Amino acid sequence: MRPESEAFACAPGLRLEAHERLSKLQFDALDQRFRRLEMLMERLERRLWLTVYGVAGVILAEAFQGFLNAAP
């Protein structure tokens, strides 16, 4: 006879438990990928703004230089 405290392990229950563990691993991996993608997007956004500010700075410098050349 089995002791009362021993859990009965049936195949459908074990399959369900394995599926739950696999789903958790997949969601954790997906979450990690999303975090990495978000970090890369933030870096790209930072680079884009630096480029925009650089172009605006060049345009303003050229305009200022034009004013200096036009004034005697």
C-alpha positions as CSV (number, residue, x, y, z in Angstrom):
1,M,0.0,0.0,0.0
2,R,1.0,3.6,-0.6
3,P,1.5,6.1,2.2
4,E,-1.2,8.8,2.4
5,S,1.3,11.6,2.0
6,E,2.7,10.4,-1.3
7,A,1.4,12.3,-4.3
8,F,-0.1,10.4,-7.2
9,A,1.7,11.3,-10.4
10,C,-0.4,10.7,-13.5
11,A,0.7,11.3,-17.1
12,P,-1.8,14.1,-17.9
13,G,-0.8,16.0,-14.7
14,L,2.9,15.6,-15.5
15,R,2.3,16.8,-19.1
16,L,0.4,19.8,-17.9
17,E,3.2,20.6,-15.4
18,A,5.9,20.2,-18.1
19,H,3.8,22.5,-20.4
20,E,3.5,25.1,-17.7
21,R,7.3,25.1,-17.1
22,L,8.0,25.3,-20.9
23,S,5.5,28.2,-21.2
24,K,7.2,30.0,-18.4
25,L,10.6,29.5,-20.0
26,Q,9.3,30.8,-23.3
27,F,7.7,33.9,-21.8
28,D,10.9,34.6,-19.8
29,A,13.0,34.4,-23.0
30,L,10.5,36.6,-24.9
31,D,10.6,39.1,-22.1
32,Q,14.4,39.2,-22.2
33,R,14.3,39.7,-26.0
34,F,11.8,42.6,-25.6
35,R,14.0,44.2,-23.0
36,R,17.0,43.9,-25.3
37,L,15.0,45.3,-28.2
38,E,13.8,48.2,-26.1
39,M,17.4,49.0,-25.0
40,L,18.5,49.0,-28.7
41,M,15.6,51.2,-29.7
42,E,16.6,53.7,-26.9
43,R,20.2,53.8,-28.2
44,L,19.0,54.3,-31.7
45,E,16.7,57.1,-30.6
46,R,19.6,58.8,-28.8
47,R,21.7,58.5,-31.9
48,L,18.9,59.9,-34.0
49,W,18.5,63.0,-31.8
50,L,22.3,63.6,-31.8
51,T,22.2,63.5,-35.6
52,V,19.2,65.9,-35.6
53,Y,21.0,68.3,-33.2
54,G,24.2,68.1,-35.2
55,V,22.5,68.9,-38.5
56,A,20.6,71.8,-36.8
57,G,23.9,73.1,-35.4
58,V,25.6,73.0,-38.8
59,I,22.7,74.9,-40.4
60,L,22.8,77.5,-37.6
61,A,26.6,77.8,-37.9
62,E,26.4,78.3,-41.7
63,A,23.6,81.0,-41.2
64,F,25.7,82.8,-38.6
65,Q,28.8,82.6,-40.8
66,G,26.7,84.1,-43.7
67,F,25.7,87.0,-41.5
68,L,29.3,87.6,-40.5
69,N,30.4,87.6,-44.1
70,A,27.6,89.9,-45.1
71,A,28.3,92.5,-42.4
72,P,31.3,94.8,-43.1
